[in-house]
């Protein structure tokens, strides 16, 4: 690793979540944060600005999802859609950590889409595609085997809005904070919640969960 000021914090966090990444991937993750910090002053991409907090709340809070995805059949040779990606979270960190994963990061906000395109070019992320559109208007050439979101909307709205984009046999993975019983109960009848998994983000004293679901046969 280079002498990046956040390198030690990232390495420590990756060890805590038992995730081994090559030095090149770690360098790309830190460069991604550098680009986000530069753009933040003009574009206000994220309210998280302290460098240490960005490692925790942007990188590690995205990468804790990777073991959940790795347990799915066919990973990493799958197509993944990140709905409401914002500045590229969790899609871009996942694409860096798993370069065989084909990731589309989708957001309707023009400045955030411009930033994600900048990152895709600057970091030469050949496995990342940026889509600037509302999820309801997104029209890919083929549906996705994986659709993820991070604080995008309620579970019911997430499943309903992206249902037409999910491939047959595909899986949704929604990142949530504290699980809400009423929100879970409002999930459409056609959706089967396969698992709710507690995620532990080092340095973050807040609840995190992954809700894994698919369409009922």
VENZI-V926676 format. One record per pair of residues at least 12 apart in sequence whose ideal C-beta (glycine too) atoms are under 10 Angstrom apart, sorted by sequence separation. I is the first residue (numbers start at 1). J is the second residue. If there is no record, write none. Layout:
I,J
I,J
This chain:
11,23
14,26
36,48
37,49
46,58
82,94
91,103
105,117
116,128
117,129
118,130
135,147
147,159
149,161
162,174
184,196
197,209
198,210
36,49
48,61
82,95
90,103
91,104
92,105
116,129
117,130
149,162
159,172
196,209
197,210
37,51
40,54
80,94
91,105
105,119
116,130
135,149
147,161
148,162
158,172
195,209
196,210
197,211
11,26
14,29
80,95
88,103
90,105
91,106
105,120
115,130
116,131
117,132
147,162
159,174
195,210
196,211
197,212
7,23
10,26
89,105
91,107
114,130
116,132
147,163
158,174
195,211
196,212
10,27
34,51
37,54
88,105
103,120
113,130
135,152
155,172
179,196
194,211
195,212
196,213
33,51
36,54
76,94
80,98
85,103
87,105
112,130
113,131
114,132
135,153
144,162
147,165
158,176
193,211
194,212
195,213
7,26
10,29
76,95
85,104
86,105
88,107
113,132
143,162
147,166
155,174
172,191
174,193
179,198
193,212
194,213
6,26
7,27
10,30
34,54
62,82
78,98
85,105
87,107
105,125
112,132
113,133
146,166
147,167
154,174
176,196
192,212
193,213
194,214
2,23
9,30
30,51
33,54
69,90
76,97
80,101
81,102
82,103
83,104
84,105
85,106
86,107
143,164
144,165
145,166
146,167
153,174
155,176
172,193
173,194
192,213
193,214
1,23
4,26
7,29
32,54
33,55
36,58
76,98
78,100
79,101
80,102
81,103
82,104
83,105
84,106
85,107
87,109
103,125
110,132
135,157
143,165
144,166
145,167
152,174
154,176
172,194
173,195
174,196
177,199
191,213
192,214
1,24
4,27
6,29
7,30
10,33
75,98
76,99
77,100
78,101
79,102
80,103
81,104
82,105
83,106
84,107
86,109
96,119
104,127
105,128
106,129
107,130
108,131
109,132
135,158
138,161
142,165
143,166
144,167
145,168
147,170
148,171
149,172
150,173
151,174
152,175
171,194
176,199
191,214
192,215
2,26
6,30
30,54
66,90
76,100
77,101
78,102
79,103
80,104
81,105
82,106
83,107
84,108
85,109
87,111
88,112
92,116
95,119
102,126
103,127
104,128
105,129
106,130
107,131
108,132
136,160
138,162
143,167
145,169
146,170
147,171
148,172
149,173
150,174
151,175
152,176
155,179
173,197
175,199
187,211
190,214
191,215
192,216
1,26
2,27
4,29
5,30
30,55
33,58
65,90
69,94
75,100
76,101
77,102
78,103
79,104
80,105
81,106
82,107
84,109
87,112
88,113
91,116
95,120
102,127
103,128
104,129
105,130
106,131
107,132
108,133
135,160
136,161
139,164
140,165
142,167
143,168
145,170
146,171
147,172
148,173
149,174
150,175
151,176
155,180
163,188
188,213
190,215
191,216
192,217
1,27
4,30
29,55
32,58
33,59
62,88
64,90
75,101
76,102
86,112
99,125
101,127
102,128
103,129
104,130
105,131
106,132
107,133
108,134
135,161
136,162
138,164
139,165
144,170
145,171
146,172
147,173
148,174
149,175
150,176
151,177
154,180
157,183
187,213
190,216
4,31
6,33
32,59
62,89
63,90
66,93
70,97
85,112
86,113
88,115
89,116
92,119
96,123
99,126
100,127
101,128
102,129
103,130
104,131
105,132
106,133
107,134
108,135
134,161
135,162
138,165
143,170
144,171
146,173
147,174
148,175
149,176
156,183
160,187
163,190
184,211
188,215
189,216
2,30
6,34
58,86
61,89
62,90
65,93
66,94
69,97
70,98
84,112
85,113
87,115
88,116
92,120
95,123
99,127
106,134
107,135
108,136
136,164
144,172
154,182
155,183
156,184
159,187
160,188
163,191
178,206
179,207
183,211
188,216
1,30
2,31
4,33
29,58
30,59
58,87
61,90
62,91
65,94
69,98
86,115
87,116
88,117
96,125
98,127
99,128
106,135
108,137
135,164
136,165
154,183
155,184
156,185
157,186
158,187
159,188
177,206
178,207
4,34
29,59
58,88
59,89
62,92
63,93
86,116
95,125
108,138
135,165
155,185
156,186
160,190
177,207
178,208
179,209
29,60
58,89
59,90
62,93
63,94
66,97
70,101
85,116
88,119
92,123
95,126
96,127
106,137
155,186
156,187
159,190
160,191
176,207
177,208
178,209
57,89
58,90
61,93
62,94
65,97
66,98
69,101
87,119
88,120
95,127
96,128
106,138
154,186
155,187
156,188
159,191
176,208
177,209
179,211
26,59
29,62
59,92
60,93
63,96
92,125
94,127
95,128
154,187
155,188
158,191
175,208
176,209
29,63
58,92
59,93
62,96
63,97
82,116
94,128
95,129
104,138
106,140
159,193
175,209
176,210
58,93
62,97
63,98
66,101
156,191
174,209
175,210
176,211
92,128
104,140
155,191
174,210
175,211
59,96
88,125
91,128
173,210
174,211
59,97
91,129
92,130
155,193
173,211
174,212
48,87
91,130
172,211
173,212
174,213
46,86
88,128
104,144
172,212
173,213
19,60
45,86
46,87
103,144
106,147
171,212
172,213
9,51
13,55
21,63
45,87
88,130
102,144
171,213
172,214
9,52
12,55
13,56
17,60
45,88
46,89
102,145
103,146
104,147
106,149
171,214
172,215
16,60
19,63
43,87
45,89
102,146
170,214
171,215
6,51
9,54
10,55
14,59
19,64
21,66
85,130
101,146
103,148
107,152
169,214
170,215
5,51
6,52
9,55
10,56
13,59
14,60
17,63
82,128
85,131
106,152
169,215
5,52
8,55
9,56
13,60
17,64
19,66
40,87
80,127
166,213
168,215
6,54
7,55
12,60
13,61
16,64
19,67
39,87
79,127
81,129
83,131
166,214
169,217
6,55
10,59
14,63
17,66
18,67
82,131
166,215
9,59
10,60
13,63
17,67
79,129
81,131
84,134
9,60
13,64
19,70
36,87
76,127
83,134
84,135
35,87
36,88
83,135
94,146
159,211
163,215
6,59
10,63
35,88
36,89
158,211
81,135
94,148
159,213
32,87
83,138
158,213
159,214
32,88
36,92
106,162
155,211
159,215
32,89
81,138
91,148
90,148
91,149
150,208
155,213
81,140
90,149
91,150
106,165
32,92
33,93
90,150
32,93
79,140
83,144
89,150
104,165
79,141
81,143
82,144
89,151
148,210
149,211
29,92
32,95
79,142
81,144
85,148
28,92
29,93
32,96
45,109
79,143
80,144
81,145
82,146
83,147
84,148
85,149
86,150
28,93
31,96
79,144
80,145
81,146
82,147
83,148
84,149
85,150
86,151
43,109
45,111
46,112
78,144
79,145
80,146
81,147
82,148
83,149
84,150
86,152
147,213
28,95
29,96
44,111
45,112
78,145
79,146
80,147
81,148
82,149
83,150
84,151
85,152
25,93
28,96
29,97
43,111
44,112
77,145
78,146
79,147
80,148
81,149
82,150
84,152
27,96
28,97
42,111
43,112
83,152
84,153
26,96
45,115
75,145
76,146
82,152
83,153
25,96
26,97
28,99
43,114
45,116
74,145
75,146
24,96
25,97
39,111
43,115
73,145
74,146
25,98
39,112
72,145
25,99
72,146
84,158
21,96
22,97
24,99
39,114
40,115
83,158
21,97
39,115
20,97
21,98
22,99
38,115
69,146
84,161
19,97
83,161
84,162
36,115
39,118
69,148
83,162
35,115
38,118
39,119
68,148
81,162
83,165
14,97
35,118
36,119
65,148
90,173
35,119
81,165
65,150
81,166
90,175
62,148
89,175
32,119
35,122
31,119
34,122
35,123
62,150
79,167
61,150
78,167
81,170
83,172
32,122
28,119
31,122
32,123
79,170
80,171
81,172
83,174
31,123
78,170
32,125
78,171
80,173
28,122
29,123
28,123
74,169
27,123
28,124
73,169
75,171
28,125
74,171
72,170
73,171
72,171
72,173
69,171
68,171
69,173
68,173
68,175
65,173
65,175
64,175
62,175
61,175
71,195
71,197
68,195
68,197
67,197
68,199
65,197
67,199
64,197
65,199
64,199
64,200
64,201
61,199
63,201
64,202
60,199
62,201
60,200
61,201
64,204
72,212
60,201
61,202
69,210
71,212
59,201
60,202
61,203
68,210
60,203
61,204
65,208
67,210
68,211
69,212
57,201
60,204
64,208
68,212
56,201
61,206
65,210
56,202
57,203
64,210
55,202
56,203
57,204
61,208
55,203
56,204
57,206
53,203
52,203
53,204
17,199
17,200
16,200
17,201
16,201
17,202
16,202
15,202
16,203
13,201
14,202
13,202
12,202
13,203
12,203
13,204
9,202
9,203
